[in-house]
């Protein structure tokens, strides 16, 4: 999940899409690549005793050592650490530093049907590692003004990564998030995105929802916190679309 804009629903989508795919019976691994560690806090309580993604990327620890189970069925997690914020400086002289995550993930890929990478809201070394390791990019787009401007920049970055580092990288889909059916702006943005990218945009639209915002504070996905809510229904629908495209 990548978008250099913050607050567009990347973490919310990683947690809730992951839980929904797990509910379909598929094994899912979530990798928290964001120093803010919101996926780690929003899905399961961490005691901080084990290695995190930071140790995998900076100290060469095996990624299998950092995987922890969550309370969500079929969903495991590689937690993040605030230490990730200094990784760009620490890896300054390291050869092939953009492939560290790809190397770490290689031994575990056969164990999971889906691996979802939650990128930070930037285009730095952590997002670059995720784009090099990924097979495809799912882009959450908030239904607000200038949404397309940020999307164009991200698509340019993806193209550069594809041409130089990961020829297999594709755009998996564009997901409209925080859709407010009471406002004309949300509808206008959604229509504009679909007009420019009709084949890439998911049919599912994620609504703006208080319940979606509340769920992480209880360490749960929306599927567990309020399975009958509009947010839960939307992510269940998205999971079916992802499975069909996958």
N, C-alpha and C positions, 0 to 999 in steps of 0.2 A: 504494500500500500504506500504510494508515494504522491506527494504534492508539497512543493516548497512553502506553500501557504500554511500557516498554523490555524488550528481551530476548524478544520473542514470535515472532521469525522474519521480520520485515519485510525486512531486507536479504538474508537467506538466500533468501527467496522471490523477491525482485526478480532476484537473480543467476541462480538456478536455473530459475525459470519463464521468464525471458528467454532463457536458453540453450536450454531445451527448445522454446520457440516458434520460435527461430531454427533449431533442428534440423528443424522441420516445413517449413522453407523460407520463413518469413515474415521480413521485415525488422523489427528491433526496436530501439528506442531506450530506453536506461535513463538516467534523470535522477536524479542523487544530490542530494537536497534536504537532507541531514543534515550538519551541521558536522563530525560524527565521520568522515565520508567513508569509511565502511566498504565501501560498494559500489565506490567508486573503487579502494580498495586491494585488495579481494577479487577483482576481475575482471581488472584489467590494471595493470601498473606505470606510474606517472605520473612524468614528469621535472619537472613543475612549471613548464614553460616557457610553456605556453599559458594562455589565459583559462579560467576555471572558471565555474560557475553564479553565483558571487559577483559577478564582473565583469558578467555579463548583467543581474543584478537591481539592482546598485548603480550601475553606470557606463553602462548602456545599450548594452553590447556586443551584437553580433548573436549569437544562440544558435548559429548555424551555425559561428561561429568557435571555439566551445568544444567542438564534437563531435569525439570521437576514436574511431578504430576500436579494437576489441578483438581478441584472439586467438580469440574465440569466433565461429563462423560466423554471419553475418547480424546480429550484435549490435554496435551503437555505444553510446557513453557520453558523457554530459555530466558531467564530474567535479565534485565538491564541493571546498570549501576550508574550513579552520577559521575563516576570516574571516567565514563566514556567521553565526557566533554573535553578532556585533554588529549584524546587519542590522536587527533590530527598532528599535534606537535610531537608526541611520543613516537609516531611512526614515520617521521619526516625522512629519515634516511634508510628506511626498510625497502628492500627490493620486492616488487609485486605486492605492495601493501593493499592494493585494491582487490586482491584475490583471497584475502585471509578468510573471509566469511565463506566463500565458495569452497575453499579447502576444508574448513571446519565442518560444513554441512554434508560433504560428500559421503562419509560413512553412515549417515543416518537416513538418507533419502529413501531408501528402500523400506524403511520401517513406517513411513507415513504416506497417506494418500495426498495430503495437502500440507505444505509448509507456508505459513503466512508471515511475512516480514513487515514489521511496523517501523517505518522510516521516520526520522526526525524531520521537522519543518525547515529543511535546508537542503542544499545540494553539495554537502561536504563529503568527507571520506566515508562516513557511515552510510549515507545514502548511496554513494558510489559502490561500496562493497555489496550492498543489497541488490543494486541493479546488475552488477556483474554476476552475482550468485543466482539471480532469479531467472525463471523461464518466461515470466510475463509480469506486466505491471497493471494493477487495478488502481484507478485514479478516483478518489472521492472528490467531488466538486460541490462546494457549498452554493446553494441557490441565492447568490448575491451579486451585486454589481462588480464588474471587472473579473468575474470568474474565468472567462475565456482568455483574458490576458495572461493570467498565471498558468493556465493550461498550455498555452502556446510555448511558453518558456520550458515547461517540463517536457513537452514532446520533443523539443529541440535537444534537450539533454539526453533523453532516451535514444534519439537518433545518433548522437555522438557516441554514446556507449555501445550501441549496436554496431557502428561502423569500425570502432577501434578495439573494443574489449569483449563484447558478447554478441556475436552475430545472431544468436538464437532468440534474443530478447524481443518480445512483442508487446503491444498494448492489449491487455486482456479485456478491458472494458472501462467505461466511464460511469461512475455512480453518482447520481444526484442526491445530495444529502441536505438535511435541515430544511426540507421543503415545507413551506407554510401555505396551505391552501387558501388561507384568508387574504393573502396578499397577491397583487398582480405581478409584483417583481419576481417572485418564485416561479410563477408560471412562464413569465417571459424568458427568464434565464434557462429554464428547462427546455423550452421550445427552441431557443437559440443553439444550445448545445446539440440537441437532436438534429437541427437543421445542418449544422456543420459536420457532425459525426453520427449519422443515422445508424450505421452498422455497429458502432462501438458502444453506444449508450445503452445501458441496461433498461429494460422495461420497468423494473422495480425502482421506486423512488422512496428514499428514507425520510420519514416525516420529522419535523421538529417536535421533540417530545420531552416533557419533564421526566417521564419514567426512564427514558434512555439516559438522561443525565444523572438520575439518582442511583441507578443500578451499580456503578463502580464503587460507590461509597460503602456498599454492602459486600464487596468482593465477589459480585455475581454478574453474569451476563443477563441481558434482558429476558432471555429464554427462561432463566431460573427465577428472576426477580418478579416478573409479571408476564407470564406466557400468553395471556389474553390481550395484551396491549397492542396498539397499532405498530409500535416499534418492533415488537417480537414477531408479529405477522409479516412485517416488511422484510426482516432479516431471514425469516424462514423462506419467503419467496425468493430472495436473493440467492440463498443457498441452492435452491432448485435450478435457478438460472446458471449459476456457476458450475454446478454438476453437469448440466446439459452442455454448456460450452466446453467444459474440461474434457 
